[in-house]
Each structure stands twice: as C-alpha cells, then as structure tokens.
Amino acid sequence: MKCPFCGSPDTQVIDTRMTEEGDTIRRRRRCTSCEKRFNTFETAEVRLPQVVKQNGNRAEFDRERLRMSFMRPLHKRPVPTALVDEAIGRITQRILSLGLREIPSRQIGEMVMTELKKLDHVAYIRFASVYRSFEDVEDFRDVIKEVQKDV
C-alpha cells in the first residue's frame, strides 16, 4: 500500500480489525519512510448483474431505481421505511445469489411484486396495475380476488 503522505510504496500493517458489521477489515498502517500512520479499509467487491430491459437495452443495476419501484406504489401508505429497506436488501441478496451476469428486468419486477404483496396489499395492486398493464376493471378484480384469497 502506497503512503498517502510521502508516496513511498513501503508500509507496514500495525493492527488489523474487523468492523462491527463484519463486512470490512480495517488496517492500521505505518509508513517506513516518513513514519506517519494511516488507516485502510478492505471490503469484498460484489458486482451486481446488468439489467436487460424489455427492449433489449442493458443498464447497470440501480438500487435507487429499485427503491422508486417501492416508493411510488407505497405513496401515502403506512409502511415504515425500514421495512422497505429490508425488502430491497432481500431482493439485492436474491439477485446476487443467482450468480448471473445479466438479469431480465421482468424478473426484478416479479421480485418487487412479491415483496410488495408482503408489505401492503394496496401498494401491490397499484404496482400490478402498471406492471401488468391493466386494461379494464376485470384485471383489477382478478388481482383483488388473488389478494383476498391470501388473507
């Protein structure tokens, strides 16, 4: 590790500790040239797959875009932000566990629908109406019957 003060490539690790979360290692280092000390942090680099949209275009996975998929249908609904964060975390973990380089946006949409159904039925119906392109009242009735069956 190069010293940030003098640029010397010769540094020593004095102390190594894991953070409380356990996902980062903190190393205390000392430069052998200028004797100054500094910290470095190591984390595992996790690469999420590219999202393949319906038109064939590819985009980087965007956690904020995923958050908006939840926030729009949950607008003015009594669902705590912490629960939304947990749902986003579950979806992200599920996507990572698939080990794919690319994932269809449809598959992510289905995961969002599953999580919304657990969080709030009204939000689930709102999302489903746009996601599945409802064209008439019958489509709404079918989804409402589906939700009522699960309750």
N, C-alpha and C positions, 0 to 999 in steps of 0.2 A: 504494500500500500504506500503510495507516494505521500510525503508530508505536505499538508496544505499550507504550511508556513514557509518552508525553505525549498520545497520541491524534491528533497532527497528521496530516493527510492528505498532507502534502508530504514525500516521502522520495526519496532518490537511490540508484540502483544503483551501487555502487562496483566490484564484481567479480562475474563470472558464471563458474561452473564446472560441469562435468558430473560426476556421481558415477562411481565406478569401473564400476558395472554399466551405466551409460549410460542408465538409465531415469528419472533425476531430475536436475533442474537446481537447483544451489544458488546463491542470490544473496545477496551481502553488501550490506546497505543502510545508509544513514546518514540520520538524521532532520535536516532542515534547520532545525528549530526548537530542539530540545534537544541536537543534535549526538551523540546516542547511536547506537550501531551494533547491528545485529541481522541474523540470517540468515532467509531464507525459502527454501522448497523448492517446486518445481513438479514435478508428476507428471501424466501423462495419466490422465484418468478413464475407466476401462473398465467398462462396465456389462454384467454377465452376464445372460443371459435368465432369465425366470421359468420355473420348472419346473411343467409341467402334469402332475398326478398322474392315476392311472387313474380316480379317482372324479370328475375334473374340477376339483378344487380346485387353486389356484395357490399357489406358495410361492417365496420368494427362493432363488436358488441358494446352497447352503451347502457350502463347501469342507470343513468338519468332518464333515458328513454323508457326503460323498463319501469322506473318509478312513476313516470307520467301515465303509463298504461294502468297503473293502480289509482293514481290521484284523480284522474278525470271521472271515472265512474264512482269513486268514493266521495266526490264533492258534496259537502253538506251531509255526510253520513257519519254516525257516531262510532268511528273506528279509530282507535289510537294509532299514532304514527309508529309506535314501537312494533305493533303487530304487522304493519305494512313492511317495515324494515326486516322483520323476521321472514315474512313471505318472500321478499326479494332475495334474502340470503339463501332460503331453501331452493329457489329457482336457480340461482347462480351456482350453488353446490351441485344441483342435479345436472346442469349443463356441463360443469367441469367433470363430473363423474362419468359422463358419456364418453369422454376422451375423443371427441370428434374435432376435425379441423374446420368443418362448416356445419351449420345447423339451419334448417329452414325456419323462417320467421313464423310460419304456421305452427310449428312445434312449440315455440316460445309462447305464442298466443294461447295455445291449449293449456300450457302450464299456468299462465296468468288466470285463465278461466277457472281452473281447478282451485287455485289459491283464493280467488275472489269468492267462489262458492262457499268456502270455509269461513271467510271473513264477514260477508254481508250479502244477503240474497238480492237486495235491490241493486247493489252495485254489479253483481253478477249478471242480472238481467239487462242492465244498462250496457255493460260491456258486450254481452252476447248479441244484443240488437244491432250494434255497429259491426262487430267482428263477423257475425254470420249474415250480415246484410238483410235484416228482416224486411219483408216487402208488404206484409199485411198483418192484421190483428191476430190471425191464426198462429203465426210464428210466435208471437208473444204468449198466447195461450199455451202453446206446447211447452215453452220454457218454464212458464209459471207452474204448470202441472208437474214438470220434472222436479222443480224446487220443492213443491208441496209434498211430493212423494218422499223426498229425502228427509223432510222434517219430522 
